[in-house]
Each structure stands twice: as structure tokens, then as C-alpha cells.
Amino acid sequence: MSNQGYKTFKGGIHPPYNKELASGKAITPAPIPSELVIPLNQHIGAPNNPLVSPGDRVKVGQKIGETDAFVSAPVHSSVAGTVKAVEDIKNFTGAMVKSVIITADSDQPPFEAKEMKPLADLSADEIKQIAKEAGLTGMGGAAFPTHVKLSPPKDKPVDSVLINACECEPFLTCDHRLMLERPVDLVEGLKLLMRAVDAEKGVIGIEANKMDAVEKVRSAVSAEPSIEVEILDVKYPEGSEKQLIAAVTGRKVPPGKLPSEVGCLVQNVGTAIALYEAASTGKPLYERVLTVTGHAIKNPSNFLVKVGTPISVLIEAAGGLADNATKLIMGGPMTGWAQEEPTANVVKGTSGILALPPDLVDVREEHGCVRCTKCVEACPMYLMPNYIVDAVQKEDWAKAELWGAIDCFECGVCSYTCPAYIPHVSYVRKAKAQIAALKKR
């Protein structure tokens, strides 16, 4: 599907995509577990303070955590039930995070929609406030608070809003299904995003391996002269912010800068639809669509899932693990987090759960760099991952920062291409943690 004249960026890779496992499966509601664990920090920025205590009754969509910090996003209950505890629980990354444990009622009422202003009457400030109150974050993985993204510096006007509808991560198909099943809601969400930043143009970028979604979304924008659908080359990581901007607009975001530097705002499919829901019904972000897939999942599926659901419940709902299941990942194979046990809980940024058999798991040992520069050639950020690894091995954190560790968005392209099996992303994450710690001193 590559090299058909579609727009793209320099660098990247073409891994096996394995989308066919779940792309034909319609979105279905996931089972609601008897107990949910809802972390109070599911986003980039300040953690929330709990608003509930053990024994409290909570409703669907009730706010259970917030903070006064601007860069943050409140958290809401995804079920009706009783607060069992508020305590530190290990999340999918292995970090201990203050969490609200809720025992769900056996009878779950639907969310009570609020009476909202007509969408066409909402001002930019009202849209930003709706996004903030609803706890909206990016749902493609980074989980950056949406209202913050919608508040660029006054001297950095945004003229184009781009929707990342590429879903370039292998195996995952939740955004694909949302485009097929809710294209009009996606377009309405994009229109709200555009109004929030006074952008003149909207672009929905879809990879060429989703032509059925292209057809659906193009039909939905047929009466919207300021919105267009752009077909993009099938390449990873086509959907990453800076790469999408480069592919669609030709603009290059400078190192260390945000998309607003070049007049762009990027949001993903799920976030745009969540904004539409929040603006039209007052619904907070307490559930999301995700994909449970992989060759070691018996019935790959796309589910609408309550935040806080244990991933074990979703694996069971997808038929369970095959006998040869060897590796379990929260997210996709390139950017996800390996899990020792299926005990982690779904958060706002969980796009998938992946189970792989032995033949798809690389267990080869790391060797010394062979100076082939394949990681440099493939890096979509034009970094030198080999130099970053060398600096980390020497614990030279200043050098690691100099070589761009902070600019790396951990796409995993370097690790994928490395013949020495060096886990570059692990080194980068270590560098980021050490650099941040040193800056706090």
C-alpha cells in the first residue's frame, strides 16, 4: 500500500500491521466488572486530589478527583456504586498512583444527559470549559489535557486543526471502527475544536489501508467546505503529531516546540468524538473504545469500556487467551507497556490490549551497537538514538539531553530496526526520568 503517491513524512517503517484481526468487528459494550480501580492521575500534568471517601455513593459521570492546576484533567466515576477505598495502586506502567476503588451496583443506570446550549451557539471559551469539566485528554496515548491544547499562546494563532485518524500502530482498530460507526460525531467534534481555536481549516488524515473509513468520513464532510479528508501513506508513525503535520501541511515543528508554533492543533478521533459528547450531553470522559487483539486472543474485538475496568475482564470477554500466549501488552506493540499479569486497569489513554504468541515475541539478547545507523535513518524526529543510548550507558545525562532524549516521543522505530536488539526506548525513558529529577534539584 506504500508509495502510491500519498502524502507522508521522511523516515519511519512498515511493520506487519495485522489490522485484519479486529477491523471487521463492530464496537460492543464490554462487561461491567463488580469492582473498578480508577486512577486519579491519567494524564500529563498535575495529579488530582480525591473528592470522595470510602463509603460514599457515586453516580455515573460524577467527578471524583480534581485539582486547581491548569495542566491537569479531572476524573469521573464510570459506574454507579460505592467507594470501597482510596489508596495507592500500581498502574499499567508499574508506578503507584492514588486511585479510587469502586464497588459497582448490580443495576447500572445510563448516564443522565444534561441540557446543554446548541452546539452552534457555543463560544470558544465555553468549548474549552466543557473540555476541562469533562476531563478530556488525548486518547491516542499521551493523554495531554484537551483544554490545555485548546489554549495556545495568543501570539501563536492556529489556522489548521488536524485529526489523527491514521491509527498507524499495528493491530489496533478502535479509531477505524469509530470512523465507520460514528463519522458524523467525529466531524461535529472537529468543528468544535476548530471553533475553540478559531481555525479556518480542518483536515482528517486517514491512512490508505482504511479506504472504507475514507468513504464514510468524506460523506460526512461533504457539506463542510472548511474540512477535508487527506489520504496518507501507510507508514509508522504516520499519526504522530509532528509527522502528521509535516505530511499534511509540509510545516516542520521545531525541536522542543509545540504544534501551535506552526499554526496547527492535532487531536485524535476518540478525543474529537468525546468533545462532541461532552458538548451535546455533558458526558464526561469515563469510557472509551479500545481493541483487544493479537494472535493469542481467541476472539479479537473492539469494546466500549468503562475506565477502571481490569484488563482481565476484557480478555475474558474476547474469548480468553490462547494456550500459547507469551506476551501481554497494554497498548500497541510499538508504544505499549508489557504486563506481567492481567491486573492493570483501563485508563483514558488505553487504546488496546494485545496478546502475542511465541513466534511474534522477540526474546533475543541485547548486543553492543554495530554502528549501522539504521536507527538514525528511520527516526522520524531526525535524532541519533545510538548516541542517546551511549550517553545513558555512561550516565551522562547532559549528553543524553543534548542528543535529543527529551524530543523523542518513544515511537519504537529505533528498537524495531536495530540488528543488535538494543531497546532504545527503555534507555530514553531512563534518560527522561533522570533529566527531570536533576532539574527538580
Secondary structure, DSSP 8 states (H G I E B T S, - for coil): --SSS-B--SS-B-----GGGTTTS-EEE----SEEEEES--SSS---EE---TT-EE-TT-EEEE-S-SS---EE-SSSEEEEEEEEEE-TTS-EEEEEEEEE-SS-----------GGG--HHHHHHHHHHTT-B-SSSS--BHHHHT---TTS---EEEEE----STT--HHHHHHHH-HHHHHHHHHHHHHHHT-SEEEEEEETT-HHHHHHHHHHTTT-TTEEEEEE---BTTTSHHHHHHHHH-----TT--GGGGTEEEEEHHHHHHHHHHHHH---S-EEEEEEESTTBSS-EEEEEETT-BHHHHHHHTT-B-TT--EEEES-TTT-EEESSTT-B--TT--EEEEE-GGG-------------HHHHH-TT---HHHHHHHHHTT-HHHHHHTTTTT-----HHHHH-TT---HHHHHHHHHHHHHHHHH-
